[in-house]
Amino acid sequence: MNHIVIDLEMNKIVKQIRGDSKLSSELIEIGAVKMDDHFQVIDTYQSYVSPDYGKMDKKIIELTGITDDKLVGAPRYKEAMDQFAKWIGREDTQFYSWSLSDIRQFQAEAEFKEYKGEILPRMEANWNDFQEEYSKLLGIEKKIRLKQAVSSADYEFTGAQHTALADAVNTAEILRLSKNKEEFERVMKPVLDLFRMDKQESTLLDMCPEFFASLSNLPEK
């Protein structure tokens, strides 16, 4: 079985409405890491996707570095999905992302653009919200950002944040660590010990006000 970590970058657009379907963002980049049954990386994937509605939003350009020029000649959604499906292959596969925003983008855009490829049902049936899984491993209810997860594992974030492949690579590294129980316990011991402390002795909020303040916002990739 393969394991594929996916990260997407999206562009904000003027809301499009067709019947009951609505679309407020478009896919502009796909990044993915393919891992084997032992969670070892065997391949990576990156592709820009040309949007159908409008030009790049200025704030998204600032966030991702993706300009209109970078999207010239890129495949549009349906073709991009077919190319991605070909790279994924037909092996049994589990899919992962940091939150559910990526699978929801696939779904919304597929519905609006009437994409019928078989890869989407495969993804839907085998999708894992690794952000939620990671919070459960830490024993906390709040969902943390990818950069915080990387830092807590004492890793240096690889590449630039908010680029699809870099985010996928870093998520894959945390996923690999999480699947090795002994290694996870060793690497994450300081963090796990902190969360496991008896709250009657000292509350986490009192001990780490800055850390919990950073979790107060909505989770981001």
Secondary structure by P-SEA (a helix, b strand, c coil): cbbbbbbbbbbbcccccccccccccccccccbbbbcccccccbbbbbbbbbccccccaaaaaacccccccccccccaaaaaaaaaaaaccccbbbbcccaaaaaaaaaaaaaaccccaaaaaaaacccaaaaaaaaaacccccccaaaaaaaaccccccccccaaaaaaaaaaaaaaaacaaaaaaaaaaaaaaaaccccccccccccaaaaaaacccccc
